[in-house]
């Protein structure tokens, strides 16, 4: 597995976002393939000099976005590529959860999507 993650303390991006983005880049360029087990949270955190919660947040966001899945004691594993429709459905679920949490009315949430798609 080629997972070379570096955290830049001077970057404006928070450390969890740097970790998340670098893992996504490794998956996208196929240097990390489906079925690859990522390092345990505590191991990666220690290697990077970060708090375990920082790496755990990156892994959680990767899982929510469908890049990895957590298999309990078996660890966190890179998922296979989903179809565009499956990725869009997952993004829609995340969006729906977010607007509900923010208290945005469904009609307003749909209007925001239409505007973003240019379908006004």
Backbone torsions as a table, in degrees:
resi	resn	phi	psi	omega
1	UNK	NA	134.0	178.9
2	UNK	-107.6	86.1	-179.1
3	UNK	-122.8	91.7	-178.3
4	UNK	-107.2	97.1	-176.8
5	UNK	-105.2	134.9	176.6
6	UNK	-131.3	138.4	178.3
7	UNK	-110.1	126.8	-179.8
8	UNK	-98.5	109.2	-177.9
9	UNK	-64.8	-20.1	-179.5
10	UNK	-90.5	-6.2	-179.1
11	UNK	-71.2	144.3	175.2
12	UNK	-71.7	-18.6	178.5
13	UNK	-74.5	134.7	178.6
14	UNK	-63.3	153.6	-177.5
15	UNK	-55.4	-41.2	-179.4
16	UNK	-61.4	-37.2	-179.9
17	UNK	-69.1	-36.9	177.3
18	UNK	-63.8	-43.5	178.6
19	UNK	-62.9	-49.2	-179.3
20	UNK	-57.9	-48.5	-177.4
21	UNK	-63.6	-38.5	-179.0
22	UNK	-71.5	-33.9	176.2
23	UNK	-69.1	-41.6	176.6
24	UNK	-59.9	-44.5	179.1
25	UNK	-60.5	-40.3	179.1
26	UNK	-66.4	-35.8	177.2
27	UNK	-70.8	-44.6	-178.3
28	UNK	-63.9	-36.4	179.8
29	UNK	-91.5	9.1	175.5
30	UNK	64.0	19.7	172.4
31	UNK	-78.1	-16.5	170.7
32	UNK	-126.6	122.5	-173.4
33	UNK	-108.0	165.5	178.5
34	UNK	-52.7	137.5	179.4
35	UNK	93.3	-11.5	179.2
36	UNK	-70.8	132.6	177.9
37	UNK	-87.4	125.7	176.7
38	UNK	-77.0	157.2	177.7
39	UNK	-60.3	148.6	175.4
40	UNK	-57.1	151.1	-177.3
41	UNK	-52.4	-49.8	-176.2
42	UNK	-66.0	-36.2	179.3
43	UNK	-65.4	-49.6	-179.5
44	UNK	-64.0	-40.6	178.8
45	UNK	-60.3	-44.6	179.4
46	UNK	-64.3	-42.8	179.7
47	UNK	-61.1	-34.9	-176.6
48	UNK	-94.1	-6.8	-177.5
49	UNK	71.3	33.9	-178.9
50	UNK	-114.9	164.4	172.6
51	UNK	-72.4	146.6	179.5
52	UNK	-58.2	-35.4	180.0
53	UNK	-63.5	-29.7	179.3
54	UNK	-66.5	-47.9	178.7
55	UNK	-68.5	-38.5	178.8
56	UNK	-60.1	-38.6	178.3
57	UNK	-65.2	-42.7	178.1
58	UNK	-60.4	-45.8	180.0
59	UNK	-63.3	-40.7	-179.8
60	UNK	-62.2	-43.8	179.5
61	UNK	-67.7	-35.5	175.7
62	UNK	-63.9	-38.7	179.0
63	UNK	-68.9	-43.4	178.6
64	UNK	-61.0	-32.6	179.6
65	UNK	-85.6	-3.7	175.1
66	UNK	86.9	10.6	179.9
67	UNK	-80.3	-31.7	-177.8
68	UNK	-136.6	166.7	171.0
69	UNK	-135.9	144.2	179.6
70	UNK	-96.7	129.3	-177.1
71	UNK	-116.4	46.5	178.4
72	UNK	57.4	-126.6	-178.6
73	UNK	-67.2	-17.0	178.5
74	UNK	-77.3	-9.6	174.6
75	UNK	94.0	-167.6	-179.3
76	UNK	-103.1	126.3	-172.1
77	UNK	-123.9	140.3	177.3
78	UNK	-67.6	131.9	179.0
79	UNK	-85.3	159.6	173.5
80	UNK	-71.8	164.1	179.4
81	UNK	-69.4	133.2	175.6
82	UNK	-92.5	161.9	174.0
83	UNK	-67.8	163.1	178.1
84	UNK	-59.4	-38.4	-179.7
85	UNK	-65.1	-40.5	179.1
86	UNK	-66.5	-40.4	178.2
87	UNK	-65.0	-41.2	179.3
88	UNK	-65.3	-40.1	178.5
89	UNK	-63.4	-41.2	178.7
90	UNK	-64.6	-43.6	178.5
91	UNK	-62.8	-37.9	178.7
92	UNK	-64.6	-40.6	178.1
93	UNK	-63.5	-42.3	179.3
94	UNK	-64.0	-43.2	178.2
95	UNK	-61.6	-45.9	-179.6
96	UNK	-60.5	-43.9	178.2
97	UNK	-62.0	-40.5	-178.6
98	UNK	-65.8	-47.9	-177.8
99	UNK	-68.3	-33.6	175.2
100	UNK	-61.7	-46.8	-179.3
101	UNK	-61.4	-34.3	179.5
102	UNK	-81.2	-10.3	179.9
103	UNK	80.9	20.5	178.7
104	UNK	-78.1	132.8	179.2
105	UNK	-66.0	144.0	-179.7
106	UNK	-53.5	-41.0	-179.6
107	UNK	-63.7	-37.8	178.2
108	UNK	-71.1	-37.4	178.4
109	UNK	-62.9	-41.9	178.1
110	UNK	-65.4	-38.5	178.5
111	UNK	-64.5	-36.5	177.0
112	UNK	-63.7	-39.5	178.1
113	UNK	-66.4	-46.3	178.9
114	UNK	-57.8	-42.3	-180.0
115	UNK	-65.9	-40.9	-179.9
116	UNK	-65.3	-33.6	178.7
117	UNK	-83.6	-8.9	-179.5
118	UNK	78.4	22.2	-177.5
119	UNK	-102.7	40.7	-176.6
120	UNK	-74.4	NA	NA
